[in-house]
């Protein structure tokens, strides 16, 4: 089992407005690091955008956090093949383009599960399954299981 995280989990780690989710997100990041789980380069870029736009973090700070993530975790890119597949998936309207792109790249990198707040629990593209991140602000039971918590 290879697990990865969606952008929103990373964003919660620096969002002081939601302390329960912030603590849960930090727990998930720690668990992912301890099991050697990868992150998508797309997620590192989306983190920068979300933290500067939504949370109004200074660009230099968001850029440094993104760099630190790329150092702390194995990373995987979008490939031409995963992009072609994401375009086909997005055209079915089951997923947004960016979610499909992330899922297809993660699957191509060997991931079996992605933990997300905003994708539907149990949704799949190929061999990768979406796992809900939170339950009442805490790490969901299913996320705990796939992260080995």
C-alpha positions as CSV (number, residue, x, y, z in Angstrom):
1,X,0.0,0.0,0.0
2,X,1.4,3.4,-1.0
3,X,-0.4,6.5,0.3
4,X,-0.2,10.1,-0.7
5,X,-1.9,13.3,0.4
6,X,-4.0,15.9,-1.4
7,X,-3.1,19.6,-1.2
8,X,-5.8,20.5,1.3
9,X,-4.1,18.4,4.0
10,X,-0.9,20.3,3.6
11,X,-2.7,23.6,3.6
12,X,-4.3,22.8,7.0
13,X,-0.9,22.3,8.5
14,X,-0.4,26.1,8.3
15,X,-4.0,27.2,8.8
16,X,-4.4,28.5,12.3
17,X,-8.1,29.1,11.8
18,X,-8.9,25.4,12.2
19,X,-6.9,24.1,15.1
20,X,-8.5,20.6,15.2
21,X,-7.9,20.0,11.5
22,X,-4.4,21.6,11.7
23,X,-3.4,19.1,14.4
24,X,-5.0,16.2,12.4
25,X,-3.2,17.3,9.2
26,X,0.1,17.6,11.0
27,X,-0.4,14.0,12.3
28,X,-1.1,12.8,8.8
29,X,2.0,14.5,7.4
30,X,4.1,13.0,10.2
31,X,2.7,9.5,9.5
32,X,3.2,9.9,5.7
33,X,6.8,10.8,6.3
34,X,7.4,7.9,8.7
35,X,6.1,5.4,6.1
36,X,8.1,7.0,3.2
37,X,5.0,8.1,1.3
38,X,5.4,10.4,-1.7
39,X,3.9,13.7,-2.6
40,X,3.0,15.0,-6.0
41,X,4.9,17.9,-7.4
42,X,1.5,19.3,-8.3
43,X,0.6,19.3,-4.6
44,X,3.7,21.3,-3.7
45,X,2.8,23.9,-6.3
46,X,-0.9,24.0,-5.3
47,X,0.2,24.4,-1.7
48,X,2.1,27.5,-2.7
49,X,-0.9,29.0,-4.5
50,X,-3.4,28.2,-1.8
51,X,-1.3,29.4,1.1
52,X,-0.5,32.7,-0.6
53,X,-4.0,33.4,-2.0
54,X,-6.3,31.9,0.6
55,X,-4.2,32.2,3.8
56,X,-2.3,35.3,2.7
57,X,1.1,33.8,3.6
58,X,4.1,35.7,2.3
59,X,5.3,34.3,-1.0
60,X,8.8,33.7,0.3
61,X,7.4,31.7,3.2
62,X,5.1,29.6,1.1
63,X,7.9,28.9,-1.4
64,X,10.2,27.8,1.4
65,X,7.6,25.4,2.8
66,X,7.1,24.0,-0.7
67,X,10.8,23.5,-1.1
68,X,11.0,21.8,2.3
69,X,8.2,19.4,1.3
70,X,10.1,18.5,-1.9
71,X,13.2,17.7,0.2
72,X,11.3,15.8,3.0
73,X,9.3,13.5,0.8
74,X,9.9,11.5,-2.3
75,X,8.1,13.4,-5.1
76,X,6.4,12.3,-8.3
77,X,5.6,14.3,-11.4
78,X,2.8,14.4,-13.9
79,X,3.8,12.5,-17.0
80,X,2.6,12.8,-20.6
81,X,0.7,9.5,-20.2
82,X,-0.9,10.4,-16.9
83,X,-1.9,13.8,-18.3
84,X,-3.6,12.2,-21.3
85,X,-5.5,9.9,-19.0
86,X,-6.4,12.9,-16.7
87,X,-7.8,14.8,-19.7
88,X,-10.0,11.8,-20.6
89,X,-11.2,11.4,-17.0
90,X,-11.9,15.1,-16.7
91,X,-14.0,14.9,-19.9
92,X,-16.3,12.5,-18.2
93,X,-17.0,15.1,-15.4
94,X,-16.4,12.6,-12.6
95,X,-13.5,14.7,-11.4
96,X,-12.2,18.2,-12.0
97,X,-9.1,18.3,-14.3
98,X,-6.7,19.0,-11.4
99,X,-8.1,16.2,-9.2
100,X,-8.0,13.8,-12.2
101,X,-4.4,14.9,-13.0
102,X,-3.3,14.3,-9.4
103,X,-5.0,10.9,-9.2
104,X,-3.6,9.7,-12.5
105,X,-0.1,10.9,-11.7
106,X,-0.3,9.3,-8.2
107,X,-1.5,6.0,-9.7
108,X,1.3,6.1,-12.3
109,X,3.8,6.6,-9.4
110,X,2.4,3.4,-7.7
111,X,0.1,5.0,-5.1
112,X,-2.9,3.0,-4.1
113,X,-4.6,5.6,-1.8
114,X,-4.9,9.4,-1.6
115,X,-6.2,11.1,1.5
116,X,-8.3,14.1,0.6
117,X,-10.8,16.4,2.2
118,X,-12.7,17.4,-0.9
119,X,-12.7,14.4,-3.2
120,X,-15.5,11.8,-2.6
121,X,-14.6,8.9,-0.2
122,X,-14.2,5.7,-2.1
123,X,-13.9,7.3,-5.6
124,X,-11.4,5.6,-7.8
125,X,-9.4,6.1,-10.9
126,X,-7.9,2.8,-11.9
127,X,-6.1,1.4,-8.8
128,X,-6.1,4.5,-6.7
129,X,-8.8,5.1,-4.1
130,X,-9.8,8.3,-2.4
131,X,-9.9,8.2,1.4
132,X,-11.6,10.9,3.5
133,X,-9.2,12.8,5.6
134,X,-11.3,14.0,8.5
135,X,-14.2,12.9,10.7
136,X,-15.4,15.7,13.1
137,X,-12.0,17.5,12.7
138,X,-9.9,14.5,13.6
139,X,-8.1,12.0,11.3
140,X,-10.8,9.7,9.9
141,X,-10.7,6.0,10.9
142,X,-10.0,5.0,7.3
143,X,-7.1,7.5,6.9
144,X,-5.7,6.2,10.2
145,X,-5.8,2.7,8.8
146,X,-4.0,3.4,5.5
147,X,-1.4,5.6,7.3
148,X,-0.8,2.9,9.9
149,X,-1.8,5.1,12.8
